[in-house]
Structure formats: structure tokens, C-alpha cells
Amino acid sequence: KSRAMVAVHSYGAVPGEPPVQAKPVNRKRIAVILISVAAVAVLVAVAMTSQSAEVDELLTYDEKNAGFPRWSHPVLPAINDRSAVNGRWNYKSSSPPYLAPITLYAGDGVNKHGSGKYVRRLMGVKTQWRYHNWNTNSYISSFESNQMRFFSRNKHSFLVIPPLAETPVLSGTAARYLNDYLLYGGNSLIICGSVSSILFLNMNIPSWDYYGYNLEAKWQAGPYEQQKATIGSRFDKAATTLPGDGVWGVDINTLPKEAISYYEAPGVSVVFALPAKTGKIIYVGYNFELPNNAWAEILQLAVRGSAL
């Protein structure tokens, strides 16, 4: 049979011998083998991925990123990352490089022709000559600008946020600039009253432990009574009661333990302070849509005092 096969391959069919036929291929068997190999490969890959994930969970941030520069790490810097503090100011920027001791926020959510205008006048902050725009070095329109990067290193100054009609959500960079300004420079952040202003504080301002605040906005009819905490504070000589129209406060039960409440009605605080390391946050609950002498005095005292 072997000679016949050689003859077939070499000279063609051999007389008297039946032609040799190739054995048919079992395609089903081959398909089953390929599928089995693929299944085994998938199981091995899943097992390796699971094991890698378990090991990855056991590694610390530094161990996982050892040997790589920090800028290459696939995570955002923490809210308290101050790696950019020592950067140099870019004097070619169009933003004004120097800021006044009292600076007004003029970005998204501020009604520049209503409550914002009233707050601006109470603060004595002037607009641009001739066109009256809010773009001098007494205003900040973006917390992510080069101007804010410079301003975040200011010392013992005041940043006033008028009542907000909507809540700006800050990026990680903007939140870090605001964090630097508030926690490390002995500065004060004055926030005027509205529900959006309270949400802004919850969403964008880090607390002393970096977990943030969870204040609950609450309305309660006035008047609002002066508390014992005002004795010896910047509000010591202010009105003993404040009127209740156009006022939003926070539920007293949602204030952190370090908070200092100056004016209250049952269950609600409408003027309070939140210590923040070297700085402080002061919330003034009036919306400043209409002139009000008692509330105007509270706001002016907030930016004049140096002690809580």
C-alpha cells in the first residue's frame, strides 16, 4: 500500500491498485477544540485580572505609582494639594495681578443689577470708570483664573459672595485655589443669603477636616434674636433683632460642632461663622434685594471685624 501511495504521488495511479483517497477532515472536532482552547484562555485571563485587582487593592497610592512623576498619575490632586502654591505669577496675563483687601465675586449666579449691586455699594467697591463693568482688580469672575491663583495667596483679606441665584460648581483646580485662600492665609469668606449660596458652600467649600459641609437650608419667620455668642465679637454692637423678610438660614442641627451662631429663630441660624484653620466663613442670611439698615450693618461688620 505504501508503494502504491508513492507511485500515486510520483507517477499517478498504479494499474490494478485502487486510487488512494485523503481521509476526510472532521471539522466539528476541530471547532470543538478551538472553542475549548478559547474558553480556557478566557478563564485564565479572568483569573489573572481578578488576582491583579485584589493585589491592586492591597497596594497604597505611593506603591502603585512608585517610580512615576506625580503629574503622570491617573488621579486628580487632592483638595489640600498645595503643589502649585510656589508657582510664579504670569504678568503677561490680561487678568489684574493685584487685588484689594475687599474683593467681590462677580461670576455665575450673581445678579449684578439687583442684590449684587446693593452688596457692592455696601462694600464700597467701585466699578470700571465710564462703562461701569465689574472687571477691575476688586472683582473675581472665575475661581479658576490666573487672578484667583494669585489671590489665593493673599493674607488677611475678605472675599464677599453676593446672594447667588444659581450654584456654580467649581472644578478641582478652582476648589483648590479657594481652599488655599480660605485655610492658609487668615482670610475671610463672606457668603450672603440664598438657598443657592448654601448649596455653594456645601458643594465647593472644604471643611477643616476636608469632608465638606452638609448644611440644610431652612426658612423660619423672623425676627431673629441676637445670641450670647455675639458678646465680644464683631457683632457685639449690632441690632438685638433682625427682620425676617427675604432671609434664608440653615437648620441648627446641621451646623458642625465648631460653628458659632450669632442670630437665630427657633431651629434656624441666619448669621453664623465657621472657623477654617487660619481663616473663617461667615454666612449672612439676607438676600439684599431691598435696602435694610439692620442687615446692611451686619454685612459691613462682617468685613470689618478681625475676631470671630
C-alpha positions as CSV (number, residue, x, y, z in Angstrom):
1,K,0.0,0.0,0.0
2,S,2.9,2.3,0.7
3,R,4.4,1.6,-2.7
4,A,1.0,2.4,-4.3
5,M,0.9,5.7,-2.5
6,V,4.4,6.6,-3.6
7,A,3.5,5.7,-7.1
8,V,0.4,7.8,-7.0
9,H,2.3,10.8,-5.8
10,S,5.1,10.3,-8.2
11,Y,3.6,8.8,-11.4
12,G,-0.2,8.9,-11.0
13,A,-2.5,5.9,-10.5
14,V,-0.9,2.4,-10.5
15,P,-2.8,-0.1,-12.7
16,G,-4.6,-2.7,-10.7
17,E,-4.5,-0.7,-7.5
18,P,-7.5,1.3,-6.2
19,P,-6.9,5.1,-6.0
20,V,-5.9,6.3,-2.6
21,Q,-8.3,8.9,-1.2
22,A,-7.4,11.5,1.5
23,K,-9.0,11.0,4.9
24,P,-11.9,13.4,5.4
25,V,-11.3,16.3,7.9
26,N,-13.5,16.2,11.0
27,R,-14.4,19.9,11.1
28,K,-16.8,19.6,14.1
29,R,-14.0,18.1,16.2
30,I,-11.6,20.9,15.2
31,A,-14.3,23.5,16.0
32,V,-14.8,22.0,19.5
33,I,-11.1,22.0,20.1
34,L,-10.8,25.7,19.2
35,I,-13.7,26.7,21.3
36,S,-12.3,24.8,24.3
37,V,-8.9,26.5,23.9
38,A,-10.6,29.9,23.7
39,A,-12.6,29.2,26.8
40,V,-9.6,28.2,28.7
41,A,-7.8,31.4,27.6
42,V,-10.7,33.5,28.8
43,L,-10.8,31.8,32.2
44,V,-7.1,32.3,32.6
45,A,-7.4,36.0,31.7
46,V,-10.3,36.5,34.1
47,A,-8.4,34.8,36.9
48,M,-5.3,36.9,36.3
49,T,-7.4,40.1,36.2
50,S,-9.2,39.2,39.4
51,Q,-5.9,38.4,41.1
52,S,-4.4,41.7,39.8
53,A,-7.4,43.7,41.1
54,E,-7.0,42.0,44.6
55,V,-3.3,42.9,44.7
56,D,-4.1,46.4,43.4
57,E,-6.5,47.0,46.3
58,L,-3.8,46.0,48.8
59,L,-1.3,48.5,47.4
60,T,-1.2,52.0,48.6
61,Y,-1.2,55.1,46.4
62,D,2.5,55.5,46.7
63,E,3.2,51.8,45.9
64,K,1.1,51.8,42.8
65,N,2.7,55.0,41.5
66,A,6.3,54.4,42.6
67,G,8.8,55.4,40.0
68,F,6.4,57.7,38.1
69,P,6.4,61.5,38.4
70,R,3.3,63.0,40.2
71,W,2.0,64.7,37.0
72,S,1.7,61.3,35.3
73,H,-0.5,59.7,38.0
74,P,-4.0,59.0,36.7
75,V,-5.8,60.8,39.5
76,L,-6.7,64.4,40.4
77,P,-4.7,66.1,43.1
78,A,-6.4,66.2,46.5
79,I,-8.3,69.2,47.6
80,N,-5.5,70.0,50.0
81,D,-2.7,69.6,47.4
82,R,-0.7,72.8,47.5
83,S,2.0,71.8,45.0
84,A,1.2,74.9,42.8
85,V,1.5,77.5,45.6
86,N,5.1,78.4,44.8
87,G,4.4,79.0,41.1
88,R,5.2,82.4,39.6
89,W,2.6,84.9,38.5
90,N,2.3,85.4,34.8
91,Y,2.5,89.1,34.4
92,K,1.5,88.9,30.7
93,S,-1.9,87.7,31.7
94,S,-4.8,90.0,31.0
95,S,-6.2,89.4,34.5
96,P,-5.4,92.2,37.0
97,P,-2.4,90.9,39.1
98,Y,-3.2,92.9,42.3
99,L,-6.3,92.7,44.4
100,A,-7.9,94.9,47.0
101,P,-8.4,93.8,50.7
102,I,-12.1,93.5,49.9
103,T,-12.9,91.6,46.8
104,L,-16.3,90.8,45.3
105,Y,-17.2,87.7,43.4
106,A,-18.7,88.7,40.1
107,G,-19.2,85.3,38.3
108,D,-22.0,83.0,37.5
109,G,-25.1,83.3,39.7
110,V,-24.6,86.9,40.8
111,N,-27.4,89.5,39.9
112,K,-25.3,92.5,39.1
113,H,-28.3,94.7,38.7
114,G,-30.2,93.7,41.8
115,S,-28.9,92.2,45.0
116,G,-25.3,92.2,43.8
117,K,-25.4,95.9,43.1
118,Y,-26.7,96.6,46.6
119,V,-23.9,94.5,48.2
120,R,-21.3,96.2,46.0
121,R,-22.4,99.6,47.2
122,L,-22.4,98.5,50.8
123,M,-18.9,97.2,50.4
124,G,-17.8,100.5,48.8
125,V,-16.4,98.6,45.8
126,K,-16.3,100.7,42.6
127,T,-17.0,99.6,39.1
128,Q,-14.9,100.4,36.0
129,W,-14.9,104.1,35.0
130,R,-17.3,105.1,32.2
131,Y,-18.7,101.6,31.3
132,H,-19.3,100.5,34.9
133,N,-18.2,96.9,34.3
134,W,-17.3,94.5,37.1
135,N,-13.8,93.8,35.8
136,T,-11.4,95.9,37.9
137,N,-9.0,94.3,40.4
138,S,-11.7,94.4,43.1
139,Y,-13.7,91.6,41.4
140,I,-13.2,87.9,40.7
141,S,-15.3,86.4,38.0
142,S,-13.7,82.9,37.9
143,F,-12.2,80.8,40.7
144,E,-10.0,79.0,38.1
145,S,-8.4,82.1,36.6
146,N,-4.8,83.3,37.0
147,Q,-6.2,86.1,39.0
148,M,-7.6,83.6,41.6
149,R,-4.3,81.7,41.6
150,F,-2.6,84.9,42.7
151,F,-5.4,85.9,45.0
152,S,-5.4,82.5,46.8
153,R,-2.0,83.6,48.4
154,N,-3.4,86.8,49.8
155,K,-3.3,87.5,53.5
156,H,-6.0,88.8,55.9
157,S,-8.4,89.9,53.2
158,F,-12.1,89.4,52.6
159,L,-13.9,87.7,49.6
160,V,-17.6,88.6,49.5
161,I,-20.0,86.4,47.6
162,P,-23.4,88.2,46.9
163,P,-26.6,86.2,47.1
164,L,-26.5,83.5,44.4
165,A,-29.4,82.9,42.0
166,E,-27.7,79.7,40.9
167,T,-25.0,77.4,42.2
168,P,-21.6,77.4,40.4
169,V,-19.9,74.0,40.7
170,L,-16.2,74.5,40.9
171,S,-13.6,72.4,39.1
172,G,-10.9,70.6,41.1
173,T,-8.4,73.4,40.3
174,A,-10.8,76.2,41.4
175,A,-11.7,74.3,44.6
176,R,-8.0,74.1,45.5
177,Y,-7.5,77.8,44.9
178,L,-10.4,78.6,47.1
179,N,-9.2,76.1,49.7
180,D,-5.7,77.8,49.8
181,Y,-7.3,81.2,50.2
182,L,-9.6,80.2,53.0
183,L,-7.5,77.8,55.1
184,Y,-3.9,79.1,54.9
185,G,-3.9,82.9,54.6
186,G,-6.0,84.1,57.5
187,N,-8.7,85.3,55.1
188,S,-12.4,85.5,55.4
189,L,-15.1,84.3,53.1
190,I,-18.4,86.2,53.4
191,I,-21.4,84.5,51.8
192,C,-24.8,86.3,51.5
193,G,-28.1,84.5,51.9
194,S,-29.9,82.3,49.5
195,V,-30.6,78.6,49.0
196,S,-28.1,78.6,46.2
197,S,-25.5,80.2,48.4
198,I,-25.9,77.4,51.0
199,L,-25.6,74.8,48.2
200,F,-22.4,76.6,47.0
201,L,-21.0,76.3,50.5
202,N,-21.9,72.6,50.7
203,M,-20.6,71.7,47.2
204,N,-17.4,73.7,46.9
205,I,-16.0,74.7,50.3
206,P,-13.9,72.2,52.2
207,S,-14.4,71.9,56.0
208,W,-11.4,71.8,58.4
209,D,-11.3,68.0,58.0
210,Y,-11.7,68.2,54.2
211,Y,-15.0,66.3,54.3
212,G,-17.1,69.4,53.4
213,Y,-20.3,70.6,54.9
214,N,-23.8,69.3,54.8
215,L,-25.9,72.3,55.8
216,E,-29.6,72.2,55.2
217,A,-31.3,75.4,54.0
218,K,-34.3,76.4,56.1
219,W,-36.8,79.2,56.3
220,Q,-38.3,80.4,59.5
221,A,-40.2,83.6,60.1
222,G,-38.4,86.3,61.9
223,P,-37.5,88.3,63.8
224,Y,-34.1,86.7,64.6
225,E,-32.7,87.2,68.1
226,Q,-29.1,88.0,68.9
227,Q,-27.3,85.2,70.7
228,K,-24.7,85.2,73.5
229,A,-22.0,84.4,71.0
230,T,-22.1,88.0,69.8
231,I,-20.6,89.3,73.1
232,G,-17.1,90.4,72.3
233,S,-17.4,89.5,68.6
234,R,-17.7,91.8,65.6
235,F,-21.5,91.8,66.0
236,D,-21.4,92.9,69.7
237,K,-22.9,96.3,69.0
238,A,-25.2,95.3,66.2
239,A,-29.0,95.2,66.4
240,T,-30.5,92.9,69.0
241,T,-33.1,91.6,66.5
242,L,-33.1,91.3,62.7
243,P,-36.2,91.4,60.5
244,G,-37.3,88.3,58.7
245,D,-38.3,89.3,55.2
246,G,-36.0,87.8,52.4
247,V,-33.9,85.6,54.8
248,W,-32.7,82.1,54.4
249,G,-30.9,80.3,57.2
250,V,-29.8,76.8,57.9
251,D,-31.1,74.1,60.2
252,I,-29.2,74.4,63.5
253,N,-28.9,70.7,63.8
254,T,-26.9,70.6,60.5
255,L,-24.3,73.1,61.7
256,P,-20.9,71.5,62.6
257,K,-19.8,71.5,66.2
258,E,-17.3,74.2,65.6
259,A,-19.9,76.6,64.2
260,I,-20.7,79.9,66.0
261,S,-24.3,81.0,65.7
262,Y,-25.0,84.8,66.2
263,Y,-28.6,85.2,65.2
264,E,-31.4,82.6,65.5
265,A,-35.1,81.9,65.4
266,P,-36.4,78.5,66.7
267,G,-34.4,75.8,64.9
268,V,-32.7,78.1,62.4
269,S,-29.5,80.1,62.3
270,V,-29.3,83.1,59.9
271,V,-25.9,84.5,60.8
272,F,-23.1,82.2,61.8
273,A,-19.4,81.6,61.4
274,L,-17.4,78.5,60.5
275,P,-13.8,78.5,61.6
276,A,-11.5,77.1,58.9
277,K,-7.9,76.7,60.2
278,T,-6.4,80.2,59.8
279,G,-9.5,81.6,58.0
280,K,-13.2,81.8,58.6
281,I,-16.5,81.6,56.7
282,I,-19.3,84.0,57.7
283,Y,-22.8,83.4,56.4
284,V,-25.2,86.4,56.4
285,G,-28.7,85.1,55.6
286,Y,-30.4,88.2,54.0
287,N,-30.9,88.2,50.2
288,F,-30.2,92.0,49.9
289,E,-32.9,92.5,47.2
290,L,-34.2,95.5,49.1
291,P,-32.3,98.1,51.3
292,N,-32.4,97.2,55.0
293,N,-30.3,99.1,57.5
294,A,-30.1,96.3,60.2
295,W,-28.9,93.7,57.7
296,A,-26.6,96.2,55.9
297,E,-24.9,96.8,59.3
298,I,-24.4,93.1,59.8
299,L,-22.7,92.7,56.4
300,Q,-20.5,95.7,57.0
301,L,-19.4,94.5,60.4
302,A,-18.6,91.1,58.9
303,V,-15.9,92.6,56.7
304,R,-14.5,94.9,59.4
305,G,-14.0,92.6,62.4
306,S,-11.0,90.5,62.9
307,A,-12.2,88.2,65.7
308,L,-15.0,85.6,65.5
